[in-house]
Amino acid sequence: MTHTALAVQTGSATLSLTVPLAASIERNPAAVYLARLASSSRRVMHDVLDMLASVLTGGQADALTCAWATVRYQHSAALRAHLLTQPSPVTWQPYAPATANRAVSALRGVLKECWRLGYTSTDDYRQAVDLEPIRGSRLPRGHALSRGDVRELFDVCAMGNQALAIRDAAILAVQYAAGLRRAEVVGVDLHDLERTTGALKIHGKGNKERTGYLGTGARLALEEWLELRGDAPGPLFWPIGKTNMPRPGRLSGQAVAYIAQRWGARARVRRFSPHDLRRTFISDLLDAGADISTVQQLAGHAQVTTTARYDRRGEVTKQRAAELLQVPYSGRRRAAAPSHKEVGAGS
């Protein structure tokens, strides 16, 4: 394998890496690492590795051309320092701790593949991944829709008689009633639905399956859609053709995002994402008295702490608590005209 030496700048430390000019894809540590990930995570982590490779090589390599096997402790430590001190090239804001730790995790994953493939010694690998986690927290992203917002959203969908409105009402109903992620919405097939009970088999992250349950309203929305779609096997939700009729095929995750944007704008509710419907699903279940462990299983979270982060009820509770503390200020009053004596005393 041919190599070329590069002197690169990472933070305040000048590093030297050797970048391979050719590498077999099955022996490429980054490719092997990405192949081990769930399909829903692969694109995000590929972008993360592209960013790390660009930092390491001064923009001269990406995830698949960077010489990860030559990364040593001084390089990984400098990368961690970069994540702590430098702004993101996307937002031009400091990296959030969770984002920075995701990048560190990706680096560790690639270096582990270097070790597994025999490119790195055990000592070099252990030293390079010996990094402290990045501490800190940020306010939770996204928001949960209010009960009024959810009602407005479905009221607007119900006013449309076209196939698009019928299909989109079913998609939004399934997202809210079962807390599906975008990839889970497009991944569900007709045979995953038990129409008599409303049970829905969901193909989740990490090749894990779970069962969701649809209530009366969601089942009604689905039945209206299935009257149009028919009983042909395949994806539960089909695209709508130019003739305003369903045509066999599978939607994309981006199409699900457009559906949320389209109907949110028509309902004149605060802009929301498909994942905000998932947050609403979790918050409303907990608000209704469901046990958090049960909600965790319905949401498909590996840890109950993840479910707790989706709960937006705490923000309402904190707002109510803050209103209990009354500041004794009733507004600026018109001051009485000062007397001559007061003016003289103050001059």
Number of C-alpha atoms within 10 A of each C-alpha: 7 9 12 10 11 15 13 18 15 21 18 9 14 13 17 16 21 18 20 19 13 12 14 9 11 10 13 22 28 29 17 17 21 21 12 11 14 13 14 14 13 15 13 13 21 19 14 22 23 20 18 25 23 18 20 30 23 14 13 14 20 21 23 19 17 26 25 25 25 17 23 18 16 14 19 23 20 20 23 22 16 19 23 17 12 13 14 16 10 7 8 9 10 15 19 19 17 15 15 22 18 16 21 24 16 20 25 20 19 22 28 23 22 25 19 14 14 11 17 20 12 13 9 16 22 17 14 20 20 12 14 10 13 18 11 8 9 8 7 10 8 15 20 23 23 13 11 9 16 19 12 18 22 20 13 16 22 14 10 12 9 11 20 18 19 22 25 23 26 24 24 26 23 24 25 23 23 24 27 27 23 20 18 18 26 22 20 21 19 18 15 17 20 13 14 7 12 17 17 21 19 23 22 22 18 12 8 9 12 13 17 21 19 22 15 12 13 21 21 15 21 25 16 15 24 18 10 13 19 12 11 11 10 16 19 26 26 18 19 17 12 8 8 11 14 19 14 16 13 17 18 14 16 12 13 22 15 13 20 21 18 14 22 22 14 12 19 13 17 12 16 18 19 23 21 22 27 24 24 25 25 30 25 20 17 18 13 9 8 13 11 18 15 13 20 18 16 19 24 24 15 12 11 16 12 13 20 17 15 21 22 21 15 12 10 10 10 10 10 11 10 10 9 8 8 7 7 6 6 6 6 6 6 6 6 6 8 9 9 9 9 10 10 9 8 7 6
